[in-house]
Amino acid sequence: MNRRTALGWISGLLGAASALAVGIPGVSFVLSGLIGRRPGKAIVQRVARVRDLVPGKPVQVNVVGGRRDAWTLYPDEVIGRVWLVLSQGAATGDVPQVTALTAICPHLGCLVQLDAGNGNFICPCHRAEFALDGQRIANTKSGRVNHAPRGMDSLECRVVRGESDSDWWVEVKYEKFQQGLTRKVSKT
C-alpha cells in the first residue's frame, strides 16, 4: 500500500468518525421527538398546616421538587403552585375538609390568581373566571366570554396529623394536566 492510499483510508475513517459524532446525537434527538418524553410522576407532598388556613379564603402554596433539563438536575425548585381552600363548615374536632386546585389555567397554562374583590379566581391572560371551588364561571359580570374549556383542575389531597406534633397538615398529590381540552387529562 502506498502513502496516498493510506492517507485516503485515514481521511475516510476520520470523516466517518466525525459523521457518527454528529449523527448519533442527531438521530437520538429526532427519535426522542417522535417517541415523546417519558411521563413524569405525580408528587405527594405535605404543603401547609391547616391552622394557617382561613375558612373560605384561598391560600396559594408552592410544590417543591426535582426538575431535570437535558443535562442538569435541579433538586429543589418550585415545580408548581396549588390553591388550598379550607371548607367553611369545618368543626373544630372533626377532620378539616380542604380543596386543592392547581394554579395552572386549563385554557393556556397561565398562572391563575385570586381576585379578592370579586371573591373568585381569575386568569390574567384571557380573563377566564372561576369560583372558589374551581368551577368555571360561564359569563362574567362584565359580559366577557370565559375562554377556559373546563373548570380549574382539582388535585387529590388529604388532611393528616403530624408525627411529631398534633397539628393537622395538608398533603397534596401534585400533577399537571393538558391545557385546552374539555376534560381533565393528566400529563403524568
PEFEN-V398162 format. One line per field, one symbol per residue. ss: DSSP state (2 for helix, 1 for strand, 0 for the rest). A space follows every 10 residues. Layout:
BEGIN
ss = ???
END
This chain:
BEGIN
ss = 0022222222 2222222222 2222222222 2222200000 0011111112 2201101011 1111111100 0011111111 1111110000 0000000111 1101000000 1111100001 1110000011 0000010010 0000100000 0001111111 1000000111 1111001000 00000100
END
